[in-house]
Amino acid sequence: MTKPIRGRFAPSPSGRMHLGNLFAALLAWLDVRSLGGEMLLRMEDLDPDRCKPAYTPQLAEDLRWLGLDWDLGWQEGQDEYCQSYRTEFYAEAFRALEGEGLVYPCYCSRKELLAASAPHGSDGARVYSGRCRGLSPAERAALEAQGRRPAWRIAVPEETISFTDGNFGPQSEVLSRDCGDFILRRSDGVYAYQLAVTADDGLMGVNRVVRGWDLLSSTPRQIWLMERLGYAVPTYCHLPLLCSGEGRRLAKRDRDLDVGALRRVTTPEKVTGFLARAAGLIDRFEAVSPRELIGEFSWERVGRADRVVEEIDWASL
Ligand SMILES: [Zn+2]
């Protein structure tokens, strides 16, 4: 028997979602529902500096408001689907990688990282030089004695990771050249997003990941980790982003487009209609529910180009 398609919503409770988050959530849901698959909700609240528990139920409620549902994952009182409750799984994955001899402490300060890293990786991020990879035990001890607390990096091979994105097509990256040894655990003990998301998708049996293309460049790292940890690699499909008139992607600072503001001025059907029109799923704006769009979903219509959102007059829609 083949496994059912399982997709996921993975929002961060660092504030109210905005229109761009709803765009991604709606399309992820439509993709999975159009394939007859199931959805899971996971709260990515790993970063205690950014995330607040109070936002978690609000996120779920905002997804429901739009008309989206999920079959498993977070529900009120089930915090085992919050990353902040899943540290033991990340610790286990970390230990498994450590056991392969791939993990090492990095003592670099921010300034040292800037000085020692190549300026650009494939996504404009800095590529770590591997400066701390070859430190001897004595050198490590000396740095520890200075009171430096290390972050933990994984040594990546000179290996080309290739995959076919469900929307962006064939992709490939040489981990050592385009990304470099990346962080698995921060110096304050918090596990890094790359490790957590890999362990979660693997353990939760997620086999279809639909998300914004801003995460396309981290996909090879996740695929490589999945293979190291013995998980089945999901199919990845990356979405275009919603951008503001100035061409930058919508962010939580666009207050008038956060769900709290939207809920005061418009209806979920209008928001869904607006997003479906922006996604190319319908030709003319109409108020519509997500369920009515399942038959309209296709990746050809969604395409790859980011969408610009000008000021929206909800009352006149
Ligand atoms: Zn270092």
Boltz pocket constraint, residues with backbone or C-beta under 6 A from the ligand:
constraints:
  - pocket:
      binder: B
      contacts: [[A, 105], [A, 106], [A, 107], [A, 108], [A, 130], [A, 131], [A, 132], [A, 133]]
      max_distance: 6.0
